[in-house]
Amino acid sequence: MKGEKFNLLTLVKRNIEISFLSGNTSVRDLQKDLNLHVAPNVIECFDISHIAGTFSVGSMVQFRNGKPDKQNYLRYKIKTVEGNDDFASIYEVVRRRYLKLKLNKESYPDLIVIDGGKGQLGMALGALRDIEVRIPVISLAKKHEEVYEPGRKTPIVLSRRSESLKLLMHIRDEAHRFAITY
């Protein structure tokens, strides 16, 4: 009986370690792969969704230590953009989110991920620049899962098996899921 209990406790311990430490491993890998100065323990990701070009909405999901922090998810009704303009919509929601944090003197995330390519990244950077907020930002384009960084001409292509890419895809897919449920 003692052997069975010991084996069971060992299994429980291993599962706890995997559960809590796997996110940290992904975060450290992401820091290394993106050459970030700080580990991206808090990541916020934005996505825009619409129904046939109408009823545009934005979503923001937050991950802490590689895990969803659903208490900090936000939805946005697009207020200033007419029709289907993902670029202008990204600008609006990024500006609204970080202007509010700035005015309330709240902490910023370690990394912002934008669902999209160079155009969406440029609009997010413009929004941050306009409100004078500096946060590392990348975008993740769906088709080839390419990572775009400011000032870099070519995208970063992470291995499909990379824990970094898996984490980014999980975050992006969660932002998309959250947006379409609105």
C-alpha positions in Angstrom: 0.0 0.0 0.0 2.9 2.4 0.8 4.3 2.0 -2.7 1.0 2.8 -4.3 0.5 6.0 -2.3 4.1 7.1 -2.9 3.7 6.5 -6.7 0.4 8.4 -6.6 2.0 11.4 -4.7 4.9 11.4 -7.2 2.4 11.5 -10.1 0.5 14.3 -8.5 3.7 16.3 -7.9 4.8 15.8 -11.5 1.4 16.9 -12.8 1.5 20.1 -10.7 5.0 20.9 -11.9 3.9 20.4 -15.5 0.8 22.5 -15.0 2.5 25.4 -13.3 5.9 25.4 -15.0 5.0 24.7 -18.6 3.7 28.3 -19.1 6.9 29.7 -17.6 9.0 27.6 -20.0 6.9 29.0 -23.0 7.3 32.5 -21.7 11.1 32.2 -21.3 11.3 30.7 -24.8 9.2 33.6 -26.2 11.5 36.1 -24.5 14.5 34.4 -26.1 13.0 34.0 -29.6 11.8 37.6 -29.7 14.9 39.0 -28.0 12.8 40.8 -25.4 14.5 42.6 -22.5 11.8 41.4 -20.0 10.1 38.0 -19.8 6.6 38.6 -21.2 4.7 37.3 -18.1 1.7 39.5 -18.9 0.7 39.4 -22.6 -2.4 41.1 -24.0 -3.7 40.2 -27.5 -6.2 42.0 -29.7 -8.5 40.8 -32.4 -11.3 42.4 -34.5 -14.4 40.6 -35.6 -17.4 41.5 -37.6 -20.5 40.0 -39.3 -20.3 40.6 -43.1 -18.6 44.0 -42.6 -21.1 45.2 -39.9 -21.2 45.0 -36.1 -17.5 45.3 -35.7 -16.2 44.4 -32.2 -12.8 44.1 -30.7 -11.5 41.7 -28.1 -8.5 41.8 -25.7 -7.4 38.7 -23.8 -4.8 38.6 -21.2 -2.4 35.8 -20.4 -0.3 35.6 -17.2 2.6 33.3 -17.1 1.5 31.6 -20.3 -2.1 30.9 -19.0 -5.4 32.7 -19.7 -6.4 35.3 -17.1 -10.1 35.4 -18.0 -10.9 38.0 -15.3 -9.0 40.5 -17.4 -10.6 39.8 -20.8 -12.3 42.8 -22.4 -14.7 43.4 -25.3 -15.0 46.6 -27.3 -17.8 47.9 -29.4 -16.1 49.8 -32.3 -17.3 53.4 -31.9 -15.3 55.5 -34.4 -15.0 53.3 -37.4 -17.6 52.9 -40.2 -17.9 49.5 -41.9 -15.2 46.8 -42.1 -11.8 48.5 -41.4 -9.7 46.2 -39.3 -6.8 48.6 -39.3 -8.7 51.6 -38.0 -10.5 49.3 -35.5 -7.2 48.0 -34.1 -6.1 51.6 -33.7 -9.2 52.4 -31.8 -9.2 49.5 -29.3 -5.4 49.7 -28.7 -5.7 53.4 -28.1 -8.7 53.1 -25.8 -7.1 50.3 -23.7 -3.8 51.9 -23.1 -5.1 55.4 -22.7 -7.3 54.2 -19.9 -4.4 52.4 -18.2 -2.2 55.5 -18.6 -4.9 57.8 -17.1 -5.5 55.4 -14.2 -1.8 54.9 -13.7 -2.2 51.1 -14.0 0.6 48.8 -15.1 1.1 47.8 -18.7 1.5 44.3 -20.1 5.0 43.1 -20.9 4.0 42.4 -24.5 1.1 43.2 -26.9 0.2 40.7 -29.6 -2.0 41.9 -32.5 -3.9 39.4 -34.7 -2.8 40.4 -38.2 0.1 41.4 -40.3 2.2 44.5 -40.9 -0.7 46.8 -41.4 -2.4 46.0 -38.1 1.0 46.2 -36.3 1.5 49.7 -37.8 -1.9 50.9 -36.6 -1.3 49.5 -33.0 2.1 51.2 -33.0 0.5 54.5 -34.2 -2.1 54.3 -31.4 0.6 53.8 -28.7 2.8 56.6 -30.2 -0.2 59.0 -30.2 -0.8 58.5 -26.5 2.9 58.4 -25.7 3.0 54.8 -24.3 5.9 52.4 -24.9 5.1 48.7 -24.8 6.7 45.9 -26.9 4.3 45.0 -29.7 4.3 42.2 -32.3 1.7 40.9 -34.7 0.9 37.3 -35.7 -0.3 36.7 -39.3 -2.6 33.7 -39.6 -1.7 32.3 -43.0 1.9 31.3 -42.4 2.0 32.1 -38.7 4.6 34.8 -39.3 5.6 37.2 -36.4 6.1 40.8 -37.4 8.1 43.2 -35.2 8.5 47.0 -35.6 11.4 48.0 -37.7 12.1 44.6 -39.1 11.6 44.2 -42.9 11.0 40.4 -42.9 8.9 38.5 -40.4 10.2 36.0 -37.9 9.3 32.5 -38.8 9.3 30.3 -35.7 9.4 26.5 -35.9 6.0 24.9 -35.9 7.2 22.8 -33.0 8.4 25.9 -31.1 6.8 26.5 -27.6 6.9 30.2 -28.4 4.8 29.8 -31.5 2.4 27.5 -29.8 1.9 30.0 -27.0 1.4 32.9 -29.5 -1.1 30.9 -31.5 -3.0 29.9 -28.4 -3.2 33.5 -27.3 -4.3 34.7 -30.7 -6.9 31.9 -31.1 -8.3 32.7 -27.7 -8.6 36.4 -28.7 -10.4 35.3 -31.9 -12.7 33.0 -30.0 -13.5 35.7 -27.4 -14.3 38.2 -30.2 -16.6 36.0 -32.2 -18.6 35.1 -29.1 -19.5 38.8 -28.6 
